[in-house]
Amino acid sequence: MSAHRRQLGATYLLMLFAVAALGLGLARFGSLWATAAQREREVELIFIGGEFARAIASYRAAGPAATRDGPQELEDLLLDPRFPFVRRHLRKLYRDPMSGQADWLVERQGGRIVGIRSRSARVALRRSALPGWVDSGAAVPGEARHADWLFRPDDGAAAQLGRLPR
């Protein structure tokens, strides 16, 4: 076997190792990118949940003093049926950033909406320092899923969340 032929075999092996190393690097990058994308979607989910919490608090505050009930449907936040003029508590029904659709799980009490949840069963990356309008009622604290996060107004929600939308 000539020296030239052995050199071609060594180059071939070197290229195989280079391709394998490049593949491993790209796999690691893809994993980091997916984690960063999920963190961004979680930030958006918390923001949108805050918008819904503010809207529900605004709906309750605008009602008659005797009854401070929440809306019956999410669409009631878009156009409050209790008023003869246009009264909006929410500008649009936001989509769930985890599913990409406006398919929220609605929490009710006495037929009235008290909060919303995402339908995502993925494990949440963010597990602490959640805002006051997020109730993380996970059975196991370290295993919180996005569907465990209940977005609802809390006491003092208007002060904590800033101005109420009109």
C-alpha positions as CSV (number, residue, x, y, z in Angstrom):
1,M,0.0,0.0,0.0
2,S,1.5,3.4,-1.0
3,A,1.9,6.3,1.3
4,H,-0.5,8.3,-0.8
5,R,-3.3,5.8,-0.2
6,R,-2.7,5.7,3.6
7,Q,-2.9,9.5,3.6
8,L,-6.3,9.5,1.9
9,G,-7.6,7.1,4.5
10,A,-6.4,9.3,7.4
11,T,-8.1,12.4,5.7
12,Y,-11.3,10.4,5.4
13,L,-11.3,9.5,9.1
14,L,-10.5,13.1,10.0
15,M,-13.4,14.3,8.0
16,L,-15.7,11.7,9.6
17,F,-14.7,12.9,13.1
18,A,-15.2,16.5,12.0
19,V,-18.7,15.8,10.8
20,A,-19.6,13.9,14.0
21,A,-18.3,16.8,16.1
22,L,-20.2,19.3,14.1
23,G,-23.4,17.2,14.5
24,L,-22.9,17.1,18.2
25,G,-22.4,20.8,18.4
26,L,-25.5,21.5,16.3
27,A,-27.6,19.2,18.5
28,R,-26.4,21.1,21.6
29,F,-27.2,24.4,20.0
30,G,-30.7,23.1,19.0
31,S,-31.3,22.1,22.6
32,L,-30.2,25.5,23.9
33,W,-32.4,27.3,21.3
34,A,-35.4,25.2,22.2
35,T,-35.0,26.1,25.9
36,A,-34.6,29.8,25.1
37,A,-37.7,29.7,22.9
38,Q,-39.7,28.1,25.7
39,R,-38.5,30.7,28.2
40,E,-39.7,33.5,25.8
41,R,-43.1,31.8,25.4
42,E,-43.4,31.5,29.2
43,V,-42.7,35.3,29.6
44,E,-45.4,36.0,27.0
45,L,-47.8,33.6,28.7
46,I,-47.3,35.4,32.1
47,F,-47.8,38.8,30.4
48,I,-51.0,37.6,28.6
49,G,-52.2,36.0,31.8
50,G,-51.7,39.3,33.5
51,E,-53.8,41.0,30.8
52,F,-56.7,38.5,31.4
53,A,-56.3,39.0,35.2
54,R,-56.6,42.8,34.8
55,A,-59.6,42.4,32.5
56,I,-61.4,40.2,35.0
57,A,-60.6,42.6,37.8
58,S,-61.8,45.5,35.7
59,Y,-65.0,43.6,34.8
60,R,-65.7,43.0,38.4
61,A,-65.0,46.5,39.5
62,A,-67.3,48.0,36.8
63,G,-70.3,45.9,37.9
64,P,-73.0,46.9,40.4
65,A,-71.7,47.3,43.9
66,A,-74.0,44.5,45.1
67,T,-72.6,41.9,42.7
68,R,-68.9,41.8,41.8
69,D,-69.2,38.7,39.7
70,G,-66.8,37.8,36.9
71,P,-67.9,37.4,33.2
72,Q,-69.8,34.4,32.0
73,E,-67.8,34.2,28.8
74,L,-64.4,35.4,27.7
75,E,-66.1,37.4,24.9
76,D,-67.8,39.5,27.7
77,L,-64.4,41.0,28.4
78,L,-64.2,42.3,24.8
79,L,-67.6,44.0,24.9
80,D,-69.3,44.2,28.3
81,P,-73.0,43.3,27.8
82,R,-74.0,45.1,31.0
83,F,-73.6,48.5,29.5
84,P,-75.5,50.2,26.7
85,F,-72.3,51.8,25.4
86,V,-69.1,50.2,24.4
87,R,-67.1,49.1,27.4
88,R,-64.0,47.0,26.8
89,H,-62.0,45.3,29.5
90,L,-59.8,43.5,27.0
91,R,-58.9,44.5,23.4
92,K,-58.7,41.0,21.9
93,L,-58.7,37.4,23.0
94,Y,-55.1,36.5,23.1
95,R,-53.7,33.3,21.8
96,D,-52.0,30.9,24.2
97,P,-48.3,31.2,23.3
98,M,-47.7,27.6,24.3
99,S,-50.4,26.1,21.9
100,G,-50.6,29.0,19.4
101,Q,-54.4,29.1,19.7
102,A,-56.9,31.0,21.8
103,D,-58.0,27.7,23.5
104,W,-57.8,28.6,27.1
105,L,-59.1,26.5,30.0
106,V,-61.6,28.6,31.8
107,E,-61.9,28.3,35.6
108,R,-65.4,29.0,36.8
109,Q,-67.0,29.5,40.1
110,G,-70.8,29.7,40.2
111,G,-70.9,29.8,36.4
112,R,-68.7,32.9,36.4
113,I,-65.1,33.1,35.1
114,V,-62.6,33.5,37.9
115,G,-59.4,32.8,35.9
116,I,-57.8,31.1,32.9
117,R,-55.2,28.4,32.4
118,S,-53.1,27.3,29.5
119,R,-53.7,23.9,28.0
120,S,-50.0,23.1,27.8
121,A,-49.0,20.0,29.7
122,R,-45.3,20.8,29.3
123,V,-43.2,21.2,32.5
124,A,-42.6,24.9,33.2
125,L,-39.0,26.1,33.3
126,R,-39.9,29.0,35.5
127,R,-40.8,27.8,38.9
128,S,-40.3,30.7,41.3
129,A,-40.8,34.4,41.4
130,L,-44.1,34.3,39.7
131,P,-46.3,37.4,39.8
132,G,-49.2,37.7,42.2
133,W,-51.8,37.0,39.6
134,V,-50.3,33.6,38.9
135,D,-51.5,30.8,41.2
136,S,-49.1,27.9,40.7
137,G,-51.1,25.1,42.3
138,A,-48.9,22.2,41.3
139,A,-49.3,19.1,43.4
140,V,-45.5,18.7,43.4
141,P,-43.8,22.1,43.4
142,G,-40.8,21.0,41.2
143,E,-43.2,19.5,38.6
144,A,-45.3,22.6,37.8
145,R,-46.8,22.5,34.3
146,H,-48.1,25.5,32.4
147,A,-51.7,24.1,32.9
148,D,-51.1,24.4,36.6
149,W,-50.7,28.2,36.4
150,L,-54.0,29.8,37.1
151,F,-54.2,33.5,36.0
152,R,-56.7,35.3,38.1
153,P,-57.0,38.7,39.8
154,D,-55.8,38.8,43.4
155,D,-56.5,41.3,46.1
156,G,-54.9,44.6,45.1
157,A,-54.5,43.4,41.5
158,A,-55.1,46.9,40.1
159,A,-52.4,48.4,42.2
160,Q,-49.9,45.6,41.5
161,L,-50.7,45.3,37.8
162,G,-50.8,49.1,37.0
163,R,-53.7,50.7,35.3
164,L,-56.8,48.8,34.4
165,P,-57.6,48.5,30.7
166,R,-60.6,50.3,29.3
